[in-house]
Amino acid sequence: MIGYYIDLALHSLRRSKVLTVLMILAIAVGIGASMTTLTIMHLLSGDPLRGRSGQIFYPQVEPDPGSKAREPHDVMDYQSAMDLWSAHRADRQALVINSRVKLLAPDTRLPPLMLSMLSTTSDFFTMFEVPIRFGRSWTAEDDAAHARVAVISANLNDRLFGGQNSVGLTLRLKDSDVRIVGVLAPWRPSPLFYDVRGGRFSGGDTASFYDKPEGVITPFTTALEINDGNFQPFTCWSNPVTPGHLQNASCVWVALWVQLGDATRVASYRRFLDGYVAQQQSLGRITRADNTRLRSLPEWLDFNGVVPGDVKLQTSLAFAFLAICVCNVVGLLLAKFLRRSGEIGLRRALGATRRAVFIQCLVEAGVIGGLGGLGGLFLTLFGLWLVRQQPVPYADFVHLDVSMFLATFLISIGASLLAGLLPAARASLVEPALQLKVL
């Protein structure tokens, strides 16, 4: 039966080709604009650790004695972070800092590079499922020994060594030599969640959260030695004695991530965190024992509003434009169906029910939506290509995945069916006797 209605719809569409093309174009343009922005929103708001993010938590304490804010600072001071990490109360845990460093590869003829260096502890790789192509990550023993080792990204390995296995080669970071022990496989978390902080102060300008991962990763303790003086604080409540030397400064600059396997572990760690702050309050180092947080990774990303404000605005405007296109299609369908009132009245006089007329008109709108969705798909692909040409941090991973491919047609057909409801209902109410008199 549905094939019969589709045949009728295609016959009707061929009879008014100009009107049909206008309706298909209206749907296609609206779908192209809305699906381009929706795809970007989908990619930027995805789960960076699919299936495991609920086990990853971000503890916070407030070491600033003068702070009156409702929320603690987004990162910790060095002593608090080291105390919590050294207690080993989580299943896995990683300290995280980043800094700019001068890098030279003695085995190449390339000039020195200035790039971002991530410094962390050994659990970082297993906790965040970081893929390694060559070699391995370092061990907890390397952390303790301040080992001069490094893991480099796939991008940096391609740039320096043409993508070959570079394990065992030497890099010079600032004034120190480190040995490459591992090379990452291509890895592009979206967003760069372990570096997220300060989003609530950004006014929606959060595109930097989608930068590429750091080129070189070193042990936390090693970085404190080889790049001392080049660390930037998140904020300070008194000026460091020596700028860039932050280990004993009244500044927050170190992030701590922990993995907690179940609700019991989460509750236990909350008690430990509260107990630690109470202890530090009794020692006079921390004044606010009531200002601690333990947010899960999804909660932390939501708190920081990681999706850029301009992407949200563009998505809203694109769907508003789609709504305008749908309204135009409503008008065109209404004109098309009412122009066929005589034909519809004759069909009604020959025994067609109102339900049959309604279904036929709705199927015709659905066919327009399907064809508009096909055109919208090509416009969406073109729109995403244009985005990839833009100088935004997330441009390189913008693509149309399977879910957005299916959503393109579902939204297109849904929009056209919605547009066809009123015209189809109006056409089904045509009185056959009146139309036969006119004929």
Protein Blocks (a to p, Z undefined) as FASTA:
>chain_A
ZZmmmmmmmmmmmmmmmlmmmmmmmmmmmmmmmmmmmmmmmmmmmcfbghilmmpccddd
dfbfkbcbfbdcfbdcfklmmmmmmnopafbdcdddddddddddfkbcbdcddddddddd
fklmmmnopacfbhcaddfklmmnopacddddfklmmmmnnopafehiacdehjaccddf
bdcddddddddfklgghklmnnopamlmmcccdfbdcdfklmmmmmgoiaccfbdcbdcf
bghiaklcccdfbdcddddfbfklmmmmmmmmmmmmmmmmmnomamblklccdddfklmm
mmnomaafklmmmmmmmmmmmmmmmmmmmmmmmmmmmmmmmmmmmmmmnopafklmmmmm
mmmmmmmmmmmmmmmmmmmmmmmmmmmmpccfklmmgccdfklmmmmmmmmmmmmmmmmm
mmmmmmmmpcfklmmmmZZ
